[in-house]
Amino acid sequence: MDDIRLARELVQSGLSPVEIRSAVDGGSLRRLRRGAYVDASEHAGDLVRLHRRLIVATLKQGHPGSVVSHGSAAVLHELRVPKSALERVHITRNRYGGGQRRAWLQVHGHPLPDGHVAEVDGHVATSLPRTVVDLACTLPLADGVAVGDGALRLGATPLDLGTVLGEIGARRGIGTARRALELLDPRSESYGESISRVLLLERGLPAPDPQLLVRDEGGHVVARADFAWPSLGVIGEFDGRVKYGRELATGQDPVETLWKEKVREDLLRDLGWQVVRWIWADLHHPAAWLARLERAFSRGHPIAV
């Protein structure tokens, strides 16, 4: 990943500033950020991969004593975050105040106890629990919960997170972070499921049973539901945008997978369940999806599980 070439290095190799601009215009160099370039053959369409390169480029340009933090630390920990958390490289300096915001860089000033710092992917970064708490203080509640659920799946514990929360002291966003940690549930298996759970809560709907095993009359498991309300006879399923594409295992046929999903849903309906599906677009504009779910609640009837 360390094939980023700084402008001063290109000049030292014999290129003039004019030649560097010509190389960018001609497509042989790609400008990663001000003063940092990669070969044009490097794929920059992957936002997470691009952000990793931005981290390297930023640190190469000299920020001694800085610790990679927030969304940037999440990338190093391989923790999913919303796109908004990756708009800039985030670093924290061990001090009170003195934050700065630039086009490609966000500098935070917060105390960093030793236990809140770790080496991650060759960089000095905030620990996984500290990264979650920092993000929970700065992101909307639903995203903070989704990030925290992801950290639990990576091995963090509620005790780890609660300890860090108690150690950072008074800070902007601390109330939202505290609420986010109260809502964490490792049973949510994806970012979208976590967001869904918070939106359901904010709508005032009954809490679902996550990952419920649904059985037929013979006791055989026919499905595992993302969300289930047995007392209302309703199952909810969040379908991520790549469920039938890139996330499939090698050799799996998307058409065959889609067919199996249809058969599975037919079985659920035959057992008396109302089934409601939603996708990412519904999470961005949830009113219609939540109304569909409420109509399903009105049609359903209790099912023993």
MARTILUM-289868 format. One record per residue (C-alpha): residue in three letters; x, y, z. Coordinates in nm, 3 decimals, always signed. Last residue first. Example, Ala and Ser with C-alpha at 12.3 -4.5 7.8 and 13.67 -1.06 7.14 Angstrom:
BEGIN
resn,xx,yy,zz
SER,+1.367,-0.106,+0.714
ALA,+1.230,-0.450,+0.780
//
This chain:
BEGIN
resn,xx,yy,zz
VAL,-4.236,-2.063,+1.822
ALA,-4.613,-2.020,+1.849
ILE,-4.765,-1.783,+1.597
PRO,-4.985,-1.486,+1.692
HIS,-5.192,-1.330,+1.414
GLY,-5.100,-1.098,+1.130
ARG,-5.309,-0.849,+0.936
SER,-5.262,-0.544,+1.164
PHE,-4.891,-0.616,+1.208
ALA,-4.855,-0.640,+0.829
ARG,-5.010,-0.295,+0.798
GLU,-4.755,-0.167,+1.050
LEU,-4.472,-0.314,+0.844
ARG,-4.599,-0.149,+0.529
ALA,-4.616,+0.184,+0.717
LEU,-4.257,+0.133,+0.832
TRP,-4.148,+0.081,+0.472
ALA,-4.334,+0.391,+0.349
ALA,-4.189,+0.617,+0.622
PRO,-3.832,+0.486,+0.602
HIS,-3.667,+0.718,+0.348
HIS,-3.294,+0.642,+0.380
LEU,-3.370,+0.303,+0.537
ASP,-3.609,+0.222,+0.252
ALA,-3.333,+0.286,-0.005
TRP,-3.116,+0.034,+0.178
ILE,-3.367,-0.248,+0.125
TRP,-3.687,-0.374,+0.283
ARG,-3.881,-0.697,+0.308
VAL,-4.205,-0.773,+0.492
VAL,-4.327,-1.129,+0.547
GLN,-4.662,-1.210,+0.716
TRP,-4.625,-1.554,+0.869
GLY,-4.895,-1.821,+0.848
LEU,-4.684,-2.132,+0.795
ASP,-4.758,-2.109,+0.422
ARG,-4.616,-1.756,+0.429
LEU,-4.290,-1.887,+0.573
LEU,-4.271,-2.168,+0.319
ASP,-4.330,-1.924,+0.033
GLU,-4.047,-1.708,+0.171
ARG,-3.805,-2.001,+0.165
VAL,-3.906,-2.089,-0.191
LYS,-3.841,-1.728,-0.295
GLU,-3.503,-1.727,-0.122
LYS,-3.412,-2.051,-0.298
TRP,-3.498,-1.888,-0.631
LEU,-3.283,-1.584,-0.553
THR,-2.991,-1.809,-0.469
GLU,-3.034,-2.002,-0.792
VAL,-3.037,-1.678,-0.992
PRO,-2.733,-1.546,-0.804
ASP,-2.538,-1.869,-0.880
GLN,-2.287,-1.959,-0.610
GLY,-1.943,-2.059,-0.737
THR,-1.746,-1.845,-0.494
ALA,-1.964,-1.742,-0.203
LEU,-2.220,-1.470,-0.262
GLU,-2.142,-1.125,-0.123
ARG,-2.081,-0.978,-0.469
GLY,-2.425,-1.050,-0.609
TYR,-2.751,-1.168,-0.453
LYS,-2.713,-0.994,-0.119
VAL,-2.526,-0.703,-0.275
ARG,-2.780,-0.429,-0.204
GLY,-2.853,-0.554,+0.146
ASP,-3.190,-0.721,+0.195
PHE,-3.342,-0.658,+0.538
GLU,-3.605,-0.917,+0.628
GLY,-3.899,-0.871,+0.865
ILE,-4.120,-1.155,+0.988
VAL,-4.471,-1.100,+1.123
GLY,-4.710,-1.323,+1.317
LEU,-4.796,-1.053,+1.570
SER,-4.694,-1.242,+1.885
PRO,-4.415,-1.403,+1.684
TRP,-4.259,-1.064,+1.594
ALA,-3.950,-1.158,+1.396
PHE,-3.644,-0.980,+1.261
ASP,-3.356,-1.115,+1.053
ALA,-3.542,-1.444,+1.020
ARG,-3.366,-1.780,+1.024
ALA,-3.553,-2.018,+0.800
VAL,-3.702,-2.364,+0.758
VAL,-3.585,-2.521,+1.083
HIS,-3.756,-2.858,+1.126
GLY,-3.994,-2.896,+1.421
GLY,-4.244,-3.110,+1.233
GLU,-4.498,-2.829,+1.214
ASP,-4.237,-2.602,+1.055
ARG,-3.964,-2.413,+1.238
VAL,-3.850,-2.051,+1.233
LEU,-3.515,-1.975,+1.398
LEU,-3.524,-1.613,+1.513
GLN,-3.225,-1.401,+1.410
PRO,-3.343,-1.089,+1.597
ASP,-3.662,-1.098,+1.809
PRO,-3.834,-0.769,+1.735
ALA,-3.901,-0.474,+1.968
PRO,-4.255,-0.342,+1.925
LEU,-4.285,-0.024,+1.719
GLY,-4.226,+0.323,+1.866
ARG,-4.103,+0.469,+1.539
GLU,-3.768,+0.545,+1.706
LEU,-3.736,+0.179,+1.802
LEU,-3.805,+0.060,+1.450
LEU,-3.551,+0.310,+1.318
VAL,-3.296,+0.179,+1.567
ARG,-3.348,-0.182,+1.460
SER,-3.327,-0.094,+1.092
ILE,-2.992,+0.079,+1.140
SER,-2.861,-0.235,+1.309
GLU,-2.993,-0.458,+1.031
GLY,-2.831,-0.232,+0.772
TYR,-2.490,-0.256,+0.937
SER,-2.509,-0.632,+0.933
GLU,-2.553,-0.936,+1.157
SER,-2.755,-0.780,+1.437
ARG,-2.724,-1.041,+1.711
PRO,-2.441,-0.837,+1.864
ASP,-2.697,-0.597,+2.017
LEU,-2.606,-0.243,+2.114
LEU,-2.884,-0.014,+2.239
GLU,-2.727,+0.103,+2.567
LEU,-2.403,+0.182,+2.382
ALA,-2.593,+0.415,+2.149
ARG,-2.757,+0.597,+2.441
ARG,-2.420,+0.666,+2.602
ALA,-2.280,+0.785,+2.270
THR,-2.573,+1.022,+2.220
GLY,-2.516,+1.166,+2.566
ILE,-2.141,+1.199,+2.508
GLY,-2.196,+1.403,+2.192
ARG,-1.979,+1.695,+2.301
ARG,-1.751,+1.586,+2.581
ALA,-1.748,+1.532,+2.954
GLY,-1.508,+1.256,+3.051
ILE,-1.322,+1.017,+2.822
GLU,-1.281,+0.749,+3.090
GLY,-1.644,+0.648,+3.141
LEU,-1.694,+0.588,+2.770
VAL,-1.373,+0.385,+2.762
THR,-1.499,+0.158,+3.039
GLY,-1.842,+0.123,+2.878
LEU,-1.688,+0.013,+2.550
ASP,-1.467,-0.252,+2.704
LEU,-1.754,-0.372,+2.929
PRO,-1.987,-0.398,+2.629
THR,-1.726,-0.628,+2.472
ALA,-1.512,-0.589,+2.162
GLY,-1.461,-0.908,+1.961
LEU,-1.517,-0.815,+1.597
ARG,-1.890,-0.886,+1.622
LEU,-1.904,-0.647,+1.916
ALA,-1.732,-0.385,+1.699
GLY,-1.999,-0.425,+1.431
ASP,-2.274,-0.369,+1.687
GLY,-2.093,-0.051,+1.794
VAL,-2.073,+0.081,+1.439
ALA,-2.443,+0.010,+1.385
VAL,-2.535,+0.175,+1.715
GLY,-2.335,+0.488,+1.630
ASP,-2.494,+0.491,+1.286
ALA,-2.842,+0.487,+1.436
LEU,-2.756,+0.758,+1.691
PRO,-2.617,+1.007,+1.440
LEU,-2.237,+1.019,+1.434
THR,-1.993,+1.227,+1.641
CYS,-2.004,+1.087,+1.994
ALA,-2.069,+0.731,+1.872
LEU,-1.767,+0.769,+1.645
ASP,-1.534,+0.853,+1.932
VAL,-1.687,+0.571,+2.140
VAL,-1.636,+0.315,+1.863
THR,-1.276,+0.424,+1.802
ARG,-1.206,+0.407,+2.175
PRO,-1.333,+0.048,+2.188
LEU,-1.125,-0.054,+1.881
SER,-0.810,+0.113,+2.005
THR,-0.714,+0.452,+1.863
ALA,-0.441,+0.438,+1.605
VAL,-0.064,+0.418,+1.571
HIS,-0.014,+0.262,+1.228
GLY,+0.126,-0.071,+1.108
ASP,-0.212,-0.231,+1.049
VAL,-0.325,-0.127,+1.396
GLU,-0.086,-0.031,+1.674
ALA,-0.290,+0.061,+1.978
VAL,-0.409,+0.365,+2.171
HIS,-0.693,+0.397,+2.424
GLY,-0.507,+0.206,+2.696
ASP,-0.235,+0.468,+2.699
PRO,-0.482,+0.746,+2.781
LEU,-0.557,+0.975,+2.485
PRO,-0.683,+1.321,+2.586
HIS,-0.875,+1.495,+2.306
GLY,-0.781,+1.744,+2.033
HIS,-0.918,+1.639,+1.698
VAL,-0.761,+1.706,+1.356
GLN,-0.982,+1.656,+1.051
LEU,-0.801,+1.629,+0.717
TRP,-0.876,+1.630,+0.346
ALA,-1.030,+1.976,+0.291
ARG,-0.921,+2.107,+0.628
ARG,-1.062,+2.098,+0.978
GLN,-0.867,+2.179,+1.290
GLY,-0.908,+2.085,+1.655
GLY,-0.696,+2.261,+1.916
GLY,-0.887,+2.134,+2.215
TYR,-0.748,+1.940,+2.510
ARG,-0.439,+1.739,+2.422
ASN,-0.329,+1.400,+2.297
ARG,-0.366,+1.463,+1.926
THR,-0.634,+1.287,+1.725
ILE,-0.629,+1.210,+1.354
HIS,-0.914,+1.184,+1.106
VAL,-0.866,+1.155,+0.730
ARG,-1.157,+1.326,+0.561
GLU,-1.480,+1.225,+0.384
LEU,-1.459,+0.882,+0.544
ALA,-1.706,+0.927,+0.830
SER,-1.971,+1.054,+0.586
LYS,-1.949,+0.725,+0.398
PRO,-2.097,+0.542,+0.695
VAL,-1.872,+0.310,+0.899
ARG,-1.772,-0.056,+0.873
LEU,-1.498,-0.180,+1.101
GLU,-1.188,-0.319,+0.932
HIS,-0.978,-0.199,+1.231
LEU,-0.775,+0.017,+0.992
VAL,-1.096,+0.154,+0.839
ALA,-1.234,+0.223,+1.187
ALA,-0.918,+0.418,+1.268
SER,-0.994,+0.644,+0.971
GLY,-1.357,+0.680,+1.077
HIS,-1.258,+0.807,+1.423
SER,-0.884,+0.800,+1.491
VAL,-0.529,+0.781,+1.355
VAL,-0.300,+0.905,+1.633
SER,-0.080,+1.211,+1.581
GLY,+0.252,+1.257,+1.755
PRO,+0.426,+1.364,+1.437
HIS,+0.198,+1.473,+1.150
GLY,+0.426,+1.477,+0.846
GLN,+0.333,+1.441,+0.483
LYS,+0.378,+1.066,+0.506
LEU,+0.095,+1.055,+0.761
THR,-0.148,+1.216,+0.518
ALA,-0.050,+0.995,+0.225
VAL,-0.082,+0.681,+0.436
ILE,-0.426,+0.782,+0.562
LEU,-0.534,+0.881,+0.210
ARG,-0.430,+0.539,+0.088
ARG,-0.647,+0.371,+0.348
HIS,-0.928,+0.605,+0.245
LEU,-0.899,+0.490,-0.116
ARG,-0.929,+0.129,-0.005
VAL,-1.240,+0.213,+0.194
LEU,-1.396,+0.411,-0.092
ASP,-1.334,+0.141,-0.351
GLY,-1.333,+0.323,-0.685
ALA,-0.968,+0.423,-0.657
HIS,-0.810,+0.138,-0.856
GLU,-0.437,+0.196,-0.901
SER,-0.336,+0.189,-1.268
ALA,-0.309,+0.568,-1.258
ASP,-0.002,+0.538,-1.039
VAL,-0.047,+0.710,-0.707
TYR,-0.011,+1.076,-0.608
ALA,+0.029,+1.297,-0.302
GLY,+0.086,+1.675,-0.284
ARG,-0.278,+1.768,-0.247
ARG,-0.480,+1.448,-0.241
LEU,-0.479,+1.123,-0.435
ARG,-0.385,+1.279,-0.766
ARG,-0.374,+0.997,-1.021
LEU,-0.071,+0.970,-1.247
SER,-0.051,+0.836,-1.605
GLY,-0.382,+0.995,-1.700
GLY,-0.265,+1.272,-1.930
ASP,-0.392,+1.547,-1.702
VAL,-0.216,+1.388,-1.406
ALA,+0.107,+1.339,-1.604
SER,+0.080,+1.697,-1.733
ARG,+0.045,+1.827,-1.378
ILE,+0.356,+1.633,-1.277
GLU,+0.541,+1.760,-1.582
VAL,+0.459,+2.120,-1.486
PRO,+0.577,+2.059,-1.130
SER,+0.907,+1.931,-1.275
LEU,+0.994,+1.564,-1.277
GLY,+1.350,+1.455,-1.203
SER,+1.323,+1.195,-0.928
GLN,+1.360,+1.467,-0.666
VAL,+1.054,+1.638,-0.814
LEU,+0.856,+1.316,-0.784
GLU,+0.970,+1.280,-0.424
ARG,+0.867,+1.638,-0.346
ALA,+0.524,+1.573,-0.493
LEU,+0.472,+1.269,-0.272
ARG,+0.449,+0.925,-0.424
ILE,+0.215,+0.670,-0.271
ASP,+0.344,+0.317,-0.321
ASP,+0.303,+0.230,+0.047
MET,+0.000,+0.000,+0.000
//
